[in-house]
Amino acid sequence: MTLKFDSWLLEVLACPNCGGGLRADDAASELVCTGSCGYAYPVRDDIAVLLIDEARTPAP
């Protein structure tokens, strides 16, 4: 599944946890933080769920 996000939108969005940038992970249908926390936020029906409580935390 390919995520439908324009490149300009990914430049504007920021991780709600640490403020880092986000990159699209098409295989997992997630937006992944490129900053210090590495949280992965789910994308459901082409809508990013940017809630910290919904994020998947990276493996230690």
GIBELKA-V774144 format. One record per backbone hydrogen bond with DSSP energy under -0.5 kcal/mol. CO is the residue of the C=O (numbers start at 1). NH is the residue of the N-H. Records with the same first field share a line. If there is no record, write none. Layout:
CO: NH  NH
//
This chain:
1: 3
3: 5
6: 10
7: 11
8: 12
9: 12  13
10: 22
15: 19
20: 15
21: 34  35
23: 32
24: 26
25: 29  30
29: 43
30: 25  32
31: 41
32: 23
39: 33
40: 56
41: 31
42: 44  49
44: 47
47: 44
48: 50
49: 51
51: 54  55
52: 55
55: 57
56: 40
//
